[in-house]
Amino acid sequence: MPRVLPSLRPFLRAAGETLAHTFNELFPPIVAQTVRDAEVLGFQIDRPAVYCARCGASTGPGETTARGCSHCIDQPIAWDRIIRLGLYTNPISDWIIAMKFHKEWGWATWFGEELAAAVRPIEEPTKTIVCHVPMPWIRRWRRGFSQAQLMATAFAARTGLRHAPILRRKGWQPPQTSMVLRSQRRDNVKDAFRLEAVDLTGYHVWLIDDVKNTGSSLTPCVKLLKQAGAASVNVAVAAVADPKQADFKVK
């Protein structure tokens, strides 16, 4: 069985991407109308000034310094910068749930494109690539797609950058959402990722994921990319978990 399953991965990947493309072709008006309705009620994408560029936590005027904010000051953070569209609260949390668990894949395109709009223009585009946090293949098979990969594809298309899915997941781990404590999340993904044999010397990387909570999945991915020579690794996520949660940490 182990010899057969890897051969299915390209087929499963292609099938998932085909389904996602079909949804995006049929339902973008639904996504757009939902966003417009939310904007009428006051929703807007966060400006960089309202959150910390180190950890992604919400901050007030003057609360963030070069050393970070009250949630991350002087703490080591693997990535160089983080951008978000908002906190993991309504309506974004509802849209992420719809994307991940109800096959509303059009949200992945919207998230990716909005994140791309937030980071343009890109400095040194010829030396910048996009990758995403991978999920275990069996979870992808069950779900039919990887939301982070679809977001990264949309992000790359909108910025004109190359999407290079060079991170891989080793084995299977329970979802991070099933872990309560920060230590559990960290241990759950310890040695869970690997990087293809690539030389990233001098390259800048945008790492895409749907939600940043403790950062326990993002951190090992960033470290692998930097070990391969990446000059910088920036993180782009649809949402950041509320730092008032008991388990909110940056590593």
C-alpha positions as CSV (number, residue, x, y, z in Angstrom):
1,M,0.0,0.0,0.0
2,P,2.7,2.6,0.8
3,R,4.1,2.1,-2.7
4,V,0.7,2.8,-4.3
5,L,-0.4,5.8,-2.4
6,P,2.3,8.2,-3.4
7,S,1.5,7.6,-7.0
8,L,-2.0,8.8,-6.3
9,R,-0.9,12.2,-5.1
10,P,-0.6,13.9,-8.5
11,F,-4.0,12.7,-9.4
12,L,-5.6,13.8,-6.2
13,R,-3.9,17.2,-6.5
14,A,-5.1,17.7,-10.0
15,A,-8.7,16.6,-9.0
16,G,-8.8,19.0,-6.1
17,E,-7.5,21.9,-8.2
18,T,-10.0,21.1,-10.9
19,L,-12.9,21.2,-8.4
20,A,-11.6,24.4,-7.0
21,H,-11.3,26.0,-10.4
22,T,-14.9,24.9,-11.2
23,F,-16.2,26.5,-8.0
24,N,-14.3,29.7,-8.6
25,E,-15.7,29.9,-12.1
26,L,-19.3,29.4,-10.9
27,F,-19.5,31.2,-7.6
28,P,-17.3,34.3,-7.5
29,P,-20.4,36.5,-7.5
30,I,-21.6,34.8,-4.3
31,V,-18.3,35.5,-2.6
32,A,-18.2,39.1,-3.8
33,Q,-21.8,39.7,-2.7
34,T,-21.1,38.3,0.7
35,V,-18.1,40.6,1.1
36,R,-20.2,43.6,0.0
37,D,-22.9,42.7,2.5
38,A,-20.3,42.5,5.3
39,E,-18.8,45.9,4.2
40,V,-22.2,47.5,4.6
41,L,-22.2,46.3,8.2
42,G,-18.8,47.7,8.8
43,F,-16.3,45.0,7.7
44,Q,-13.0,46.2,6.3
45,I,-9.7,44.6,5.7
46,D,-7.2,45.6,8.4
47,R,-4.6,48.3,7.7
48,P,-1.0,47.4,8.7
49,A,-1.2,50.3,11.3
50,V,-3.7,48.4,13.4
51,Y,-1.6,45.3,14.1
52,C,2.0,44.3,15.0
53,A,4.1,43.4,12.0
54,R,6.1,40.9,14.1
55,C,3.3,38.7,15.6
56,G,0.1,39.9,14.0
57,A,-1.6,40.9,17.2
58,S,-3.9,43.9,17.2
59,T,-2.3,47.1,18.6
60,G,-3.3,50.7,19.2
61,P,-1.5,53.8,18.0
62,G,2.1,53.8,19.2
63,E,1.9,50.4,20.8
64,T,4.3,48.7,18.3
65,T,8.1,49.3,18.3
66,A,10.9,47.7,16.4
67,R,11.1,45.2,19.2
68,G,7.5,44.2,18.8
69,C,4.3,44.8,20.8
70,S,3.2,43.9,24.3
71,H,2.4,40.3,23.1
72,C,5.8,39.6,21.4
73,I,8.3,42.2,22.6
74,D,11.8,40.8,22.6
75,Q,10.5,37.3,21.8
76,P,12.3,35.4,19.0
77,I,10.2,35.2,15.9
78,A,11.3,33.1,12.9
79,W,9.7,35.2,10.1
80,D,10.6,38.7,9.2
81,R,7.1,40.2,8.8
82,I,3.5,39.1,8.9
83,I,0.4,40.5,7.2
84,R,-3.2,39.6,7.9
85,L,-6.6,40.5,6.6
86,G,-8.2,40.5,10.1
87,L,-8.6,38.8,13.4
88,Y,-10.1,35.3,13.5
89,T,-13.6,36.7,14.3
90,N,-16.8,37.1,12.3
91,P,-17.1,37.5,9.4
92,I,-13.6,36.2,8.4
93,S,-13.8,33.2,10.7
94,D,-17.1,32.2,9.1
95,W,-15.6,32.5,5.6
96,I,-12.6,30.4,6.6
97,I,-14.8,27.7,8.0
98,A,-16.9,27.8,4.9
99,M,-13.7,27.4,2.8
100,K,-12.2,24.6,4.9
101,F,-15.2,22.5,5.8
102,H,-18.1,23.4,3.4
103,K,-16.2,23.3,0.1
104,E,-16.7,27.0,-0.6
105,W,-13.3,27.2,-2.3
106,G,-13.9,30.5,-3.9
107,W,-12.9,32.0,-0.5
108,A,-9.4,30.7,-1.0
109,T,-9.1,32.8,-4.2
110,W,-10.5,35.9,-2.5
111,F,-8.2,35.5,0.5
112,G,-5.1,35.1,-1.7
113,E,-6.0,38.0,-4.0
114,E,-6.7,40.3,-1.1
115,L,-3.4,39.4,0.6
116,A,-1.6,40.0,-2.7
117,A,-3.2,43.5,-2.9
118,A,-1.9,44.2,0.6
119,V,1.7,43.5,-0.2
120,R,2.1,45.0,-3.7
121,P,4.4,46.3,-5.0
122,I,6.8,43.5,-4.6
123,E,10.5,44.3,-4.2
124,E,12.8,42.2,-6.3
125,P,10.1,40.1,-7.9
126,T,12.5,38.0,-9.9
127,K,14.1,36.9,-6.6
128,T,10.8,36.3,-4.8
129,I,8.8,33.1,-4.6
130,V,5.5,32.1,-3.0
131,C,5.0,28.8,-1.0
132,H,2.4,27.5,1.4
133,V,2.1,25.6,4.6
134,P,1.3,22.0,3.5
135,M,-1.2,19.7,5.1
136,P,-1.0,15.9,5.5
137,W,-1.9,14.2,2.2
138,I,-4.6,12.1,3.8
139,R,-6.4,15.2,5.1
140,R,-6.1,16.8,1.7
141,W,-7.5,13.7,0.1
142,R,-10.5,13.8,2.5
143,R,-11.1,17.5,2.0
144,G,-10.4,17.4,-1.7
145,F,-8.0,20.4,-1.7
146,S,-5.5,22.4,0.3
147,Q,-6.8,25.8,1.2
148,A,-3.4,27.2,1.8
149,Q,-2.2,26.0,-1.6
150,L,-5.2,27.6,-3.4
151,M,-4.6,30.8,-1.5
152,A,-0.9,30.7,-2.5
153,T,-1.9,30.1,-6.1
154,A,-4.2,33.1,-6.2
155,F,-1.6,35.2,-4.3
156,A,1.1,34.3,-6.9
157,A,-1.2,35.0,-9.8
158,R,-2.1,38.4,-8.6
159,T,1.4,39.5,-7.7
160,G,3.0,37.9,-10.8
161,L,5.3,35.8,-8.6
162,R,6.1,32.1,-9.0
163,H,4.3,29.7,-6.7
164,A,6.8,27.0,-5.6
165,P,5.2,24.3,-3.4
166,I,8.5,23.2,-2.0
167,L,7.4,22.4,1.5
168,R,6.2,18.9,2.3
169,R,4.4,17.3,5.2
170,K,5.9,14.2,6.7
171,G,3.5,11.5,7.9
172,W,0.2,12.4,9.6
173,Q,-0.5,14.6,12.6
174,P,-3.9,15.5,14.2
175,P,-5.2,18.9,13.3
176,Q,-3.7,21.8,15.3
177,T,-7.2,22.9,16.3
178,S,-7.5,19.7,18.3
179,M,-4.5,20.8,20.5
180,V,-5.4,22.9,23.5
181,L,-2.0,23.9,24.8
182,R,0.9,25.7,23.0
183,S,3.3,22.9,24.0
184,Q,0.9,20.4,22.5
185,R,0.7,22.3,19.2
186,R,4.5,22.6,19.1
187,D,5.1,18.9,19.8
188,N,2.4,17.9,17.3
189,V,4.3,19.4,14.3
190,K,7.8,18.8,15.6
191,D,9.7,17.4,12.6
192,A,6.5,17.3,10.6
193,F,7.8,19.3,7.7
194,R,10.5,18.9,5.1
195,L,11.8,21.0,2.3
196,E,12.7,19.8,-1.2
197,A,16.4,20.0,-2.1
198,V,16.5,23.6,-3.2
199,D,19.0,26.5,-2.9
200,L,17.1,29.6,-1.8
201,T,20.2,31.8,-1.4
202,G,19.3,35.4,-2.0
203,Y,15.6,34.6,-2.5
204,H,12.7,36.3,-0.6
205,V,9.8,34.0,0.3
206,W,6.1,34.7,1.0
207,L,4.7,31.9,3.1
208,I,0.9,31.5,2.9
209,D,-1.5,30.0,5.4
210,D,-5.1,30.5,6.3
211,V,-4.9,31.2,10.1
212,K,-2.0,32.0,12.5
213,N,-2.8,30.9,16.0
214,T,0.3,30.0,18.1
215,G,2.6,30.0,15.1
216,S,3.7,26.5,15.8
217,S,3.2,25.4,12.1
218,L,4.6,28.5,10.6
219,T,7.8,28.6,12.6
220,P,9.3,25.3,11.5
221,C,8.4,26.0,7.9
222,V,10.1,29.4,8.1
223,K,13.2,27.9,9.7
224,L,13.5,25.3,6.9
225,L,13.3,28.0,4.3
226,K,15.9,30.1,6.0
227,Q,18.2,27.1,6.4
228,A,18.0,26.7,2.6
229,G,19.4,30.2,2.3
230,A,16.3,32.5,2.0
231,A,17.2,36.1,2.5
232,S,13.8,36.8,4.1
233,V,10.6,35.0,4.8
234,N,7.4,36.9,5.2
235,V,4.1,35.4,6.3
236,A,0.7,36.2,4.9
237,V,-2.5,34.8,6.5
238,A,-6.2,35.4,6.2
239,A,-6.6,35.8,9.9
240,V,-4.7,35.9,13.2
241,A,-6.2,34.3,16.4
242,D,-7.2,36.8,19.1
243,P,-4.2,37.4,21.3
244,K,-6.5,37.5,24.3
245,Q,-6.8,33.7,24.0
246,A,-4.9,31.9,26.7
247,D,-2.8,30.0,24.2
248,F,-1.9,32.9,22.0
249,K,1.9,32.8,21.5
250,V,4.2,33.5,18.7
251,K,6.2,30.2,18.8
